[in-house]
């Protein structure tokens, strides 16, 4: 009898472990491992600074950076919102432009041959090199910053979505043709669903790149005042040798990037979890 009930008890125990906050053992390990490594790294950093008596203008301790975040949260949070809003606006424009052009390339081979190489040129051109020209031509700091951030975030969405739209099973394409499906029907019911994982993969990449583009554009523009972003706070702190505030601004940039990537990863998981193999394997 005990041999019969043993698998039941094991299943109930496994279910209890998984039901804890909806996470299983593997999920908890994935969450705890980087957090523990980060805590060990911060503790080693703190000990190094204190035992070696390193001055704060060379390398501040994590506790001093945290205290700077608390004391200067007013100005830093405002700058963080400026940079984050610029990144999200650039990402939104990149999604619209990249998805639209990818669909256009799918419908017209000649348009893809004519325009895709120019998209590659824009991608491989360093934004630092052309940012001064964009600032001069746009004649508006906010618009120029948005254009620079958009240029960095645009290409991954375009290339990944175009690849996904072209990666449809040719047997399904022939089936749609056999049933006289229109281009719109094939695009809506076949190509777009097939390209969804590729688009979401490009979106995760572009999320981080939009933040990088916004910070680089702010560095080049050197905008100050109340509408200054985190890049200006970093420059300002470096000029004034306020290194703890520089590290605090860097921490906020990193946290913004992590938040963007985590949000887009959650969107990708929720969009694919019921039907795509990558999300199904992750849940299993």
N, C-alpha and C positions, 0 to 999 in steps of 0.2 A: 504493500500500500504506500509506504514511504517513497519507494522508487517511482510510483506513478505520480505522486504529488510533488516530487522534487522539481520537475520541469515547470510546474505551475508556480511554485514559490520563486524560482529563478526569473520567470517572466514578470511576476509581480514586483520583484526587486528592481528589475531593469526598468519597468514602467515608472516606479517611484523615483529612480535616479533621473530618468528623462523628464519627469513631470516637474522637477524642481526648476521653477521659473521658465519652464518650457525648453530647457537646455539639457542635452545629454552629456555623458562623460567626455566625449571628444570635443564638444563645443566648449565645455568648461576648460579643458586643457588648452585649447587654442586661445581662449581669452586670458587665462592665467599666465601662460608662458611668457608672452611679451611684456605683460605688466610686471612680473617678477624680475625679468631681465632689466627692465627700465628702472625699477627701484634699486637693484644692485648697482647699476651704472650711476645713478644719482648719488647713492651713498658713497661710492668710490670717489666720485667727483668732489663731494663735500669734504671727505677726509683728506684728499690730496690738497685742496685749497687751504684747509686749516693747518695741516701738519707742515706743509711747505711754506706757509705764510706768504702765499701769492697775493699781491695787491689786487684790489677789485678792478682797477683800470686795466689790468692785464687779463685776469680770468676771475669773474665773480663766482661766488658759491651759489648753488641752487637755492639755498634759503634766502640769499640776498636778492636773487632774481624774483623769487616768489613774493618777497616783501615789496619789491618795486612794482610788481603787478598790482598789488593791493593799493599801495599809496598813489600810484599814477594811473589808476584804472580809468579815471575820467577822460583824460586825453587819449590814452591808448585805445580804449574801447571805441571812441569816436573815429579814430583813424582806422581801426579794424573794420568798422562798418563801412567806411568809404571804400576801402580795398575790396571787401567782400561783395558789396553791391556792384562795383565795377566788374568783378570777376563773373558774377552771376548774369549780369547784363550781356557781357561778351559771350558767355556760354550759350545764352538763349539765342543770340543772333547767329552763333555758329551752328546751332541745331537747325534753325530755320533755313539758313543758306546751304548748309551741307546736305540736309535731307532733300531740299528742293532740287539742287544741282544733281544729286545722285539719281533721283527719279528721272530728271531730264536726260541724263546720260544713258539711262536704261532704255528710254523711249527713242533716243536718236543716237545712233552710233557716230554720226558725223559730228555732233555736238561734243561728244566725249573725246573724239580725236582732236578737236580744235581747242577745247578749253582745259582738259585735264592736265596737259603739260604746263600750262600757266599756273594752275593750282600748285603743282610741284615746285615751280619757280618761287612762288610766294612762301612755300613751306621751308625751302632750303636757304632763303635769304634771311640772315640774322636780323631780328627785329631791332636790335640795338643800332644797326647800321642805317636803317631807314626811318627810325623813330624821329630824328630831328627834322627830316623832310616832311613827315606826316604832320608834325606839330606846326611847321610853317604853313603847309598847304591848307590844313584844316582851320587854322586861325581861331581855334577854340580848344582850350586845354582838355576839357572833359571829353569832347568828341575825339580828339587825337588819342587820348588814353584808351578810349573804347575801341578805336580802330586797331591800335597796336595789340591789345589783348585779344581781339577777335581774330587777327591774323594768326596768332599762335594756336588758338583753339580750333580753328576752322578745319584744317586738313584731316586730322584723324577721323572726324565724323564723316567727311566726304569720302575718303578712301575706304573706310570700313563698310559704310553703307553701300557704296558702289560694288564692292566685292561681294557683299551679301546678296544684293539684287541679282548679280550675275551667277551666284552659286546655287541656283535653284536646280533641283533634279530635272534633267532633260526629259525623263519619262513623264513627269507631271506636266511639263510644258507641252509635250505632244498630246497629252490627254486633254488639256484645256483647249488646244487647237482643234482636236477631234470634235469637241462639243461646241465649236464655234464661239468660244468665249471672246469677248471684246478685250481690248488692251486694258481698259479700266478694271474689268472683272479679274483679269490675270494679275494685274498689279495689286489690287485690293485683297484678293483671296489667296494668292499664291506667292508673289514676290515679296511683298511687304512682311507677311508673317515669317517667311524664310530668312529675311534679312534682319529681323528683330534682334537676334543674339549678336550679330556683327555690329549693328547700330549701338546697342547698349555697351558693348566692349569699347567702341570708339568714344562713347559718351563719358565713360569712366576716365579714359586717357585725357580727353579734352577738359574735364573738370579740373584736374591738376594743372594742365597747361594754361588754362584761362587765368588761374591765380598767378602763375609764373609770369605770364604776359603782362598782367596788371602791375605786378611789383616792378618788373623791368621797365615798363613804360613810365611808372612814377619815378624811378631812379633817373631816367633820361630827362624827363620833364622838370624834375626838381620842384614840384609844386609844394607850396607851403600854405600857411594860414589855417583857417578852421576846416577847410575841405581837403587837408593833406591826409594821405594814406600812411600805411605802416612803413613804406619805403622811405618816405621823408623823415619819419621818426627815427629810423635806423641811421640815415645820413646825419641828421641833426645830433643824435646822441654820440656818433663817432667824432664829429667835429668838436663837441663839447667834452669829450672823454667821459661821458656818462655811460660806461660800458654795461652796467647792470640794466639800464633802460634799453640799451640796444639788444641785449639778450632777451629781455621781456618782449620786445617787439618781434624778435625772431620766433619766440615761443608762440606768440599769437598767430604769426604767419603759418607756422607748422600746424597749429590746431585748426586753423581755417581749412588748410589742405586736407587734413584728416577728416574733418566734418563733411567736406564736399565729397570726398571719395567714399566715405561710409554711407552717406545719403544716396549717392548714385548706385552703390553696390546693393543697397536695400531695394531701391527701385528695380534694379535688374533682377534681383532674386524674386521679388513679388510678381514681376511680369512673366518670368519663365518657369516658376516652380511647379506649375501644374502640367507642363507639356514638354519642356526641353530637357534633353538628357543631362546637360551640365548641372542644372539646378536639381534634377531628380537624384543624381548620384551624390550630390552634396548633402541632400537630406537623408539619404540612406547611410 
